[in-house]
Amino acid sequence: MKIQNQNFAFFNRTEEKSKTLLEQLASGKRVNSASDDAAALQIIDRLQAQQNGQNQAIRNSYDGISLAQVAEGALGGVNESVARIEELSLQAANGALTDADRSAIQDEITQLQEGITDTFENTTFGGSPVFTGDDISFQTGADANQTKNISAGDSSVVNDVLNIDVSTQAGAQAAISVTQQARDDINSNRASLGASQNAFEQNIRGLTNNAVNVAASQSRIQDADFASILSQKTANDILSQASIALRGQANQSADQVLGLL
């Protein structure tokens, strides 16, 4: 009876081992629960959390690039309008023009000024205004305080442009220097936004490389070695079959003893 009990316990162990091996083959993972390898499971969990954080930081960085592109594109349009106002101011500064001529030029300038105002007031990203003058922060790492800031500036760079009036020759002369300074300021903001885009792109490259390395580390710990598992499964099946055979022999022996009695 003792041998029979030992054989039954051995059979249960082989069946449990077979269940674990089948689960590993089905999932492709060596570690599916803490009972497989508790220490490895903790490491895998930390690596997965790190990888998830890095992937989200990559998405956040792409959002930063998109914001910078929206702001830079809007400023590019404003710069074109300011350049046109400068061209019209040069035209209005011509002494051969009459006040009526300058008034007609001012009408076009006014339309351009309204377009510039509309750009600064209504350019948004994700429903939020872009040109507030405030820093917009993006979480660009998997850990706390790993952030990058963008500021698109505000309409102060064109305040003087919005007050241009070329209805007089003197006003036209003054407008020329105002527009030139405004274009310098606008292009300075555009350069800053371009630098921010480059910083985000560099951050994405670093995060992507790191995420690949983390995924590889996780894979080495977690992924199943199919050849090894199949070998173990074959050996375990042989032991299980042997256990079944022994149980059958033990039952026959017990029946024979009962028959003799």
Secondary structure, DSSP 8 states (H G I E B T S, - for coil): -HHHHHHHHHHHHHHHHHHHHHHHHHHSBS-SSTTT-HHHHHHHHHHHHHHHHHHHHHHHHHHHHHHHHHHHHHHHHHHHHHHHHHHHHHHHT-TT--HHHHHHHHHHHHHHHHHHHHHHHH-EETTEES-SSS-EEEE-SSSTT-EEEE----GGGGTTGGG---SSHHHHHHHHHHHHHHHHHHHHHHHHHHHHHHHHHHHHHHHHHHHHHHHHHHHHHHB--HHHHHHHHHHHHHHHHHHHHHHHHHHHHHHHHHHH-
